[in-house]
Amino acid sequence: MNHSDYSGTRNKLSVASLVPFFLITFGIAWSILGLYIFNSEGMEKAFGQLSGNHPLFFLAVWAPAIAAFAIIELREGITGVRCFIARVRLWRCSVQWYLFLFIGLPLIFYAGAALKGTLLTEPFPITRIAPLLVALLLGAIKGPVEEFGWRGFALPLMQRVFAPFWAGIVLGIIWGVWHLPAFLISGTQQSAWSFTPFFIGTITISVLATALYRRCSMAQSQGNVYTKWCNYRCGAIKG
């Protein structure tokens, strides 16, 4: 199906939309974390100590999604926002990918813990059901939301400039640098980690996520006309 088969696409998002996206994404997150780094006493008096579950930390983490939705609403209106949300359905992929995601990746993490000698020291830190459910809920509404911005908005636009592999590399670098201030604030989960392995990990995950995104997008491109129109209008890659 060619572009003329779609109606109302003259306002299609351009690659230039990446500029305000990154400005908003870094502006929100780094402003919040920067204030806690350079004015920790004042921020703690006003808002309390920053932690991974603090509302301001959630706001910082959600900055990419906020940027994506704001730009799409400004350029495309509520119809564009609905189409953008509809692309959450881009999940169809082969069984091999699901095996890798649900079995392969956990095994890689456990192998890394084994190499560090920490596998048996605390193999599963949450031993009761209630805290586990809370942790799963917080994990579901914190980290994954930012993917509306990184993989949902930025990646398709970057693939118009770079080959998929290099788009994954470049986005992974930006994604890793974006997390840097969190490593400088006590009370955050990142403060206990080493930045270099994390940075390498974000690039690796970004490349893998790019491959998975392309596979799901190509499978979904065989769907109905409405789905294709949504993918095109919101800047999805072409299969």
SVG drawing of the C-alpha trace seen along z (x, -y; Angstrom):
<svg xmlns="http://www.w3.org/2000/svg" viewBox="-9 -25 42 46">
<polyline fill="none" stroke="black" stroke-width="0.4" points="0.0,0.0 1.5,-3.3 1.3,-6.6 -1.6,-7.9 -3.8,-5.2 -3.7,-7.0 -5.8,-10.1 -4.9,-13.0 -1.1,-12.3 0.3,-15.6 1.3,-16.5 3.3,-13.3 6.0,-13.6 9.4,-14.5 12.9,-13.6 13.2,-17.2 10.7,-16.2 13.6,-14.4 15.1,-17.8 12.2,-18.9 11.8,-15.2 15.4,-15.0 15.2,-18.6 12.0,-17.8 13.3,-14.3 16.6,-15.6 15.1,-18.8 12.6,-17.2 14.8,-14.4 18.0,-16.3 16.3,-19.3 14.8,-17.2 17.9,-15.1 20.2,-18.1 18.4,-20.0 18.9,-17.0 22.6,-16.9 23.4,-20.6 20.7,-21.6 20.1,-18.4 19.4,-20.1 16.7,-22.4 15.1,-19.7 14.9,-17.3 13.4,-19.9 10.8,-20.7 10.0,-17.3 11.8,-14.7 14.7,-12.4 14.7,-11.1 14.3,-7.4 13.3,-5.0 9.6,-5.3 9.5,-9.1 6.9,-10.8 9.6,-13.2 11.7,-10.2 8.6,-8.7 8.3,-12.1 11.9,-12.0 11.6,-8.4 8.4,-9.2 10.1,-12.2 10.5,-10.4 6.8,-9.4 5.7,-12.9 7.8,-14.3 6.5,-11.9 2.8,-12.4 3.2,-16.2 4.8,-16.4 2.3,-14.1 -0.7,-15.9 0.8,-19.2 1.4,-18.0 -1.4,-15.5 -4.0,-16.2 -6.0,-13.6 -6.3,-11.4 -2.5,-11.1 -2.4,-10.3 -4.9,-7.5 -3.0,-6.1 0.2,-6.3 -1.3,-4.4 -2.7,-1.8 0.8,-0.9 1.2,0.8 -0.3,3.8 3.0,4.2 3.8,7.4 3.5,10.2 6.8,12.0 8.2,15.5 8.4,18.1 12.2,17.8 12.0,14.2 9.6,15.1 12.0,17.9 14.9,15.4 13.0,12.7 11.5,15.0 14.3,17.6 17.4,16.4 17.6,12.9 17.1,14.1 19.8,16.8 22.2,14.1 21.6,12.1 22.0,15.1 25.2,16.0 26.5,12.5 25.7,12.8 27.5,16.2 30.6,14.6 30.6,11.9 30.2,14.5 26.9,13.0 24.5,15.6 24.0,17.5 24.4,14.5 20.9,13.2 19.4,15.1 15.9,13.7 15.8,10.6 12.0,10.6 10.8,13.6 7.1,12.6 4.2,12.4 3.0,8.9 6.3,7.1 6.8,9.0 3.4,7.9 4.1,4.3 7.5,4.5 6.0,6.0 3.3,3.2 5.9,0.4 8.1,2.0 5.2,2.2 4.2,-1.4 7.7,-3.0 10.3,-1.7 8.1,-0.4 6.3,-3.7 9.4,-5.5 9.5,-3.1 6.6,-5.1 9.4,-7.7 12.5,-5.7 11.2,-2.8 7.8,-4.2 8.7,-7.6 12.5,-8.1 13.5,-4.8 11.2,-4.9 12.3,-8.4 16.0,-7.6 15.7,-4.7 14.9,-7.2 18.5,-8.5 20.4,-5.5 20.4,-1.8 18.5,0.2 21.7,1.5 23.2,-2.0 19.9,-3.5 19.9,-1.1 23.5,-1.9 23.0,-5.7 19.7,-5.5 21.4,-3.2 24.2,-5.7 21.7,-8.6 19.5,-6.3 22.5,-5.4 23.8,-9.0 20.2,-10.1 20.4,-7.8 23.8,-9.2 22.5,-11.7 20.7,-8.9 24.0,-7.3 25.1,-10.5 22.2,-10.6 22.2,-8.5 18.9,-6.8 18.3,-5.8 18.8,-2.2 21.4,-3.3 23.6,-4.8 24.7,-1.3 25.6,-0.3 28.7,-0.8 27.9,-3.1 30.2,-1.5 28.6,2.0 25.1,0.3 26.0,-1.9 27.3,1.1 24.1,2.9 21.8,0.1 23.5,0.2 23.2,3.9 19.5,3.9 18.8,1.0 20.2,3.1 18.2,6.1 15.1,4.0 15.5,2.5 15.6,6.0 12.5,7.0 10.7,3.8 11.4,4.3 10.2,7.9 7.0,6.9 6.4,4.0 6.8,6.1 4.4,8.7 1.8,6.1 2.1,4.4 0.1,7.2 -2.9,6.2 -5.9,4.1 -6.0,0.7 -6.6,-1.2 -3.4,0.2 -1.4,-0.5 -2.7,-4.1 -1.8,-4.5 1.7,-3.2 2.3,-5.5 0.8,-8.6 2.8,-8.2 6.1,-7.6 6.4,-3.8 9.1,-2.1 7.9,-0.6 8.2,3.2"/>
</svg>
